[in-house]
């Protein structure tokens, strides 16, 4: 669609500018960083002649609100200049045709050349600003975003402030994450409202008409995933933090399909683990100084990661035999690793209080290891 600007018929005539004045005028416009509508408006007024810009692909947004002359085709006697080509247009680069109905053909040539430069720069600036503008989901998860921006983001997503939503946060192999997203949108029947990436995590915003948990047949191997409790859309930032905190306690999925053991920590529900989420906000420097965290790290360095899994099974069950069944070991093997831990930690793990303390230490150790 053609964009056109012309002086009103009642505007007084004035002498055409010189070539030097044309160059200075467009240089000043570039320095001001004006947008395309203002650029064309001021150029038409300065040159005292109609001019227009027709984008190669006829973007209707380019001609909105430009006043009289919008849509007028190029006059047959107007000087014209093409900028870009079809390949540029396909890449989103500025392309199209400029025209100027100035009687002095020499000045028209100079003016069109300077106008072409200004139009390219203006369009590129506009494209960069649009690309840099945060998406609605990014505004919602930014807890420092002003309320006005949040309201606009909710409106863009078609959400009322009280609409229930939840977040899914995951990391892992790209193909696994895409399979998880497809499973959520397909068999799991979840409505995905938006998607983004934050701190190397894939983040999904879901409608949550049912506050119950999300049932999945499985999580792809290697993917660490968790989801938040349902929150009103106006409190989306709270749900996002809950999902991130919960994901910190997850482990890479060991199999594409379940059932999973609790100790596998696959597909964690933030509604059930929110009390542990507060631990994720402790400073890593503080966690690193905790004696039990240091001792658990030494155990893992000497005996491998398996000992941590055995200790967690023991801390969350009532007996050696139940822990052994959970990690597929003989109960004497569990006893062996528990005794190793007792010798390192310096206290007995026989009583329920001591086991609770061990579980808390294991959680703190996992968070310390997983600090961003």
Secondary structure, DSSP 8 states (H G I E B T S, - for coil): -EEEE---TTS-------HHHHHHHHHHHHHHT--HHHHHHHHHHHHTS-EEEEETT--GGGGTT--TTTT----TTSEEEEES-HHHHHTT---EEEEE--S-HHHHHHHHHHHHHHHHHHHHHHHHHHHHS--HHHHHH-TTS-HHHHHHHHHHTT--TT-EEEEEEEES-HHHHHHHHHHHHTTT---EEEEEEETTEEEEEEE-SS-S----S---TT-EEEE---EEGGGHHHHHHHHHHHHTT----SSSS----GGG--SEEHHHHHHHHGGGGS-HHHHHH-HHHHHHHHHHHHH-THHHHHHHHHHTSSSHHHHHHHHT--HHHHHHHHHHHHHHHTS---SHHHHHHHHHHHHHHHHHHT--
